[in-house]
Amino acid sequence: MAKVVGGITTSHIPAIGNAMARELYDDPYWKEFFEGYIPAREWLGKVKPDVAVVIYNDHGLNWFLDEIPTFAMGAAKEYKNLDEGWGLSQLPPVPGDPELSWYVIESLVNNEFDLSMCQEMVVEHGCVIPLSLFWDPNNWPIKIIPLAVNTVQHPIPSARRCYKLGKALGQAIENYPEDQKVVILGTGGMSHQLQGERAGFINREFDLDFMDRLVDDPESLTDLTTTDLVRDAGSEGVELIMWLAMRGAMKDKVTAVHKHYHIPISNTAAGVLVLENSD
């Protein structure tokens, strides 16, 4: 049987990709940020998951404002990546797991989540940068299942809906009859706003509270409305609903293996959590 071994949260800021391409790991601006990922990579090296479900938001590559699915899941054999305008280098395609994808898609639809099913799908920085932070893109040791969540065109799905999606996702994976170790990546966030009068907005107190509650009391976070998230985390901070989808896919009791918070990176608060399912 398949098993969800853990979940990881991470930012997916485009500037990270350019910093990695320029190998700025010891640069004073970037050093503390990149050091926060070392324990996460060490944990992954120990656990060695077979598949990563990457919960992210597409930033205009597959879909634009005229047509955006609320939820879309890839079911391809591989996923090529393209740059949607940030000047990021193209990386080798990432292998997919279509058998597990279709099993999960069917299970989610049976649980009344109407997904867009993508047998062809390109991925961009929202998906590829998290993968590059945890694994070597020149030799991907992992298969992926991309799960895109609309955080761009309102109305976006609620925190509660995304948490329930995660619950159904975790149930589907645990029922899969093949032996697979699966890690769930919840990407985006934390607090940030990229435009308007509050451009550059960061809310450290909210972010740290969110991280603590995500570990021990995720249900309380499902009461946050979209308005709450925009007010307290900024217009782009609504991406935290994807962290809740990750947490929903895990058991009620989890162990926080690693926690790191850093500001600012490209006017964004960046948080890393490594959560392991309790036996």
N, C-alpha and C positions, 0 to 999 in steps of 0.2 A: 504494500500500500504506500501511496505517496504521503509525504509528511511536510508540513510547514515548519521549518527549523528555526525561523526567526524573521525579524523585520528590521529594516534600516531606513532612517530618514536622512535626507540630504538636500541641499540646495542644488539648483541646476543653472546657475548664472552663466551666460555665454562667456563672460570675461575669464572664467575658470579655464575654459578650453584654450583660449589664447595664451594664458599663463603657463599651462602645461606644455603647449607646443614650444614655448620659449624657455622651458625648464627653469621657471622662476621659483623653484621650491624653497630656496634659501633667501630669496629676496625679502627684505624687512617687511614689506607690505603683505606678502603672501605666506611667509614662513609659519606663523601661528595657525593660519587657516589650514594649510596642508598637513601640519602635524596632527590636527584633530582627526585625520583619516587613518593614521597609522594603526591604532588599535582595531579599527573596523576591518582593515585589510588582514590583520593578523587573525581576527576571529573568523573571517571567511576562509583563510588558509587552513584553519583547523577544522571547520565544519564541512568545507568543500561541497557546497550545494550544486545540484545538477542544472537547475533552472531558476531564473529570476523573473518574477512578474514585476514589470516596471510600470508603476502608476505615475503618469505624468500628464502634462497638458501640451497639446500641439499649438505652436505659435504662428500658424498661418502656412504651414508647409503642405499638409494634406487637405486642410479645410480653411476657409476664410470666413469673414463675417456673414456672408450670404448663405452659408450652409455649414453648420457645425453640429455634429451629433453630441448628445449629452454624454454617452458612453460609447466607446469603440474599442474593440479588441482585435489584435492581429492574430491571424491563423496561417502565417506564411512559413515557408521553409527557411527563409533568411530575410534580413531587413537591411537594406542599403540606407546609408545616411547621407543627407544633403544639408547644406548651409542655407538658411532662409534669410541671410543678409548680414551676418555678424563677422564674416571673413574667417570662419573656422575651417580648418583642414578637413577633408573627407577621410574618414577612417575605414578600415576594412569592414565589409558587411558582417552583421552579427547573426549567428545561426538561430533559427527558431525551433519550436517544438509543436508542429501542427497537430499531432495526435492529442497532446494534452490540451492545446488551445481549444480544439473542437469539443473535447469532453467538458471543459469548463464553460464554454459558450452555451452548450446545450443545457447544462445544469443551471446556469444563471437565467436563461430564458424560462426554464421550468419554474424558477423561483421568482418570476415576473419582473426580471430586469431585461428590458428590450434593448439589446446591444446592436450597434452597427458591426457587422462581421467583415473583416478586411483580409481577403486572401492575398492581396498585394498592398503593401504599406511601406512608405519611407519614414524614417525617424530622424529627428533633428536634435538640437542641443538639449532639449528637455529630457530626452531619453539617453542620449549618447554620453553626455558629460557625467551623469551619475555612474554609468557603467565604467567609464575611463578612470574615475576616481577610485574604483574598487578592484578593477582587473586590467590586465595588459591588453590594449586594443590591437596590438600586433599579433596576439595569439589568444583570442578569446577562449577561456576555459569554461564558458557558461553558455547555455541556450537561454533565450528570452521569450517572454510573452508580453508585448506592449499593451497596456490598458490606458487609453487616452480619456481624460475627463475634461469636460468643458469648464474652464474657468475664465473664459475670454468674453463670450457674448451672453449677456444676461437675458433671461433668468438662468442662473447656474444651479446645479443640484445642491441641495442643502447638506449641511454637516451630517445630519441624521441619516439622510438618504445614502451618503457615501459610506458611513459607518455600516449601515445595513448591507450595502454592496460588498464591503469587505467581509462581513459575516458569511454571506452566500459564497463568496470567492474561496474563503478558507474551507468551508464545508465541501465545496466541489473538489478542491485539491486533495483533501484528506480521504475522499471517497474514490479517488482514481486508483485503479487496481494495480498499476505498475509501481515498482519501487523507484521513487524519485524524491530527492531532497530539494525543497523549494524555499527560496528566500523571497520576501516581498519588499520591494523598494517603494517607499512613499516619498515623492520628490516635490520640489518647490519650496516656497516660503523662505525664511520666516517673514516677519513684518517688513514690508517695503512698499513704497509708492513711487512710481516712475514719472508721474506727470501731475500737472495742476498745482494749486497753491501749497499742497502738502508734499510735493516732490522731495524725496530724501527722508521721508518720515520713517522712524524706527521706534519700536516700543519694546524695550528690553524687559520691563516688568511683565508685560503680557506674554512675551515669548517664553520666558523661563517658567512661568506658571503653566503655560500650555504644555511644555515638555514634561513637567512633573505630573500633571494630570493625565497626559497621554499614557504614562506608565501605569499608574495606580487607579485612575478614575476616569477612563475615557468616555464613559456614558455621560458624564457631566458636560463634556464638550459638545455633545450632540444638541444641546439646548441653544448653542450659538447660532444666531440667524446670519444670513449674508450681510445684513446691515451691521450687525455686531462686529463681524470680521473686518469689514471695510473700515469701520470707525476705529477699531482697536489695533488692527494689523496692517491697514493701508489697502489701497485698491488691488494691489497684487498679492497682498497677504492672504487673500481668499484661497490661495493655493494650498493652504493648510488643510483643506478638506481632503486632499489626497493623502496626507499623513493619517487622517482618521480612517480612510479606506484601508490603508496598510494595517492599522491597529485592529480594525474589525476582523481582519483575516486571521488574527492570532487568538490564542486562548485568553480567557479572562485574567489568568495569573501569568505574568511574564517577569523575567529577570532583566534588569537594565545592566547590560554588560559594559556599556560605554556611553558617555554623554559629553558633548563638547558644544560650546556656543561661542560665536565670534562676531564682532561688529567692528567696522563695516567692511564689507567686500562689495565693491561696485554699488554703494548706497543700499546694501541689503544686509539684513541680519541672517547669519548662516548657522544652522543647527544640525548636529549629527547625533543620532541616537541609534544604538545597537541593542535590540531587544531579542531575547531568547525565550522560546516557549518553555514554560515549566512542565516537568513531567507529571 
